[in-house]
């Protein structure tokens, strides 16, 4: 069974930093691209970033470029999202998702990030 | 930038009825990269349909997807109580790489 378990969320002040982690299991992790998707009440579902299976390419939504860094450790079946210069509008539930042919076929339960202004 | 617009915003129906949800793209979308998700309160979204018309693993056959180009449809043939949720369409393309519609809430009438 595919499982994705996020951790690291919490309350942070605007301008601060946070690191999210995602532990993956139940599939051959190093053969899949992965992504983060977030959901805020006002803005709905929003793609944040994606990374290829070997970390050869990483992509970011425009509003995250230069602030967020997405990485993976295939030896540990883990993903990491380093978020810097956080803004109030980054407040959302962040989901770790598995990518397959352009769609998200498995989702974690999500982790809440709250940025206070 | 590809924008996905879903309609209606809210759909009120009774169990047993059929539902038709629309997703319209501002530019043509490759059908291979159009998906639908279901989200219930307090839960993560769940993949229903990928490549516009292929059901994901474990999805009942009352769910079907169709469409091409800029117009896509999710059809639920006979609503069950557990089908009342929010539905999102999503595309994979170039700009932005992935985008979602704003969602259609399917509520019990």
Contacts between the chains, C-beta under 8 A, distances in Angstrom:
chain1	res1	chain2	res2	distance
A	35	B	98	7.6
A	37	B	98	7.9
A	44	B	88	7.6
A	44	B	100	6.2
A	44	B	102	5.4
A	44	B	103	6.0
A	45	B	45	6.9
A	45	B	88	5.8
A	45	B	90	7.5
A	45	B	100	4.1
A	45	B	103	7.7
A	46	B	100	7.1
A	47	B	96	6.6
A	47	B	97	6.4
A	47	B	98	3.9
A	47	B	99	6.9
A	47	B	100	7.5
A	50	B	97	6.8
A	50	B	98	7.5
A	59	B	97	5.4
A	61	B	96	6.0
A	61	B	97	7.6
A	62	B	96	7.2
A	95	B	44	5.7
A	95	B	45	7.8
A	100	B	50	7.8
A	101	B	32	7.0
A	101	B	33	7.4
A	101	B	50	6.9
A	101	B	51	7.3
A	102	B	32	7.1
A	102	B	33	4.0
A	102	B	35	7.5
A	102	B	91	7.9
A	102	B	92	3.0
A	102	B	98	7.5
A	103	B	33	7.3
A	103	B	35	3.8
A	103	B	47	6.3
A	103	B	50	4.6
A	103	B	90	6.6
A	103	B	92	6.8
A	104	B	35	7.5
A	104	B	37	7.6
A	104	B	45	7.5
A	104	B	47	6.4
A	104	B	90	7.5
A	105	B	47	5.2
A	105	B	50	7.4
A	105	B	56	6.7
A	106	B	47	7.8
A	107	B	44	4.0
A	107	B	45	6.0
A	107	B	46	7.2
A	108	B	44	6.7
A	109	B	44	5.9
A	110	B	44	5.6
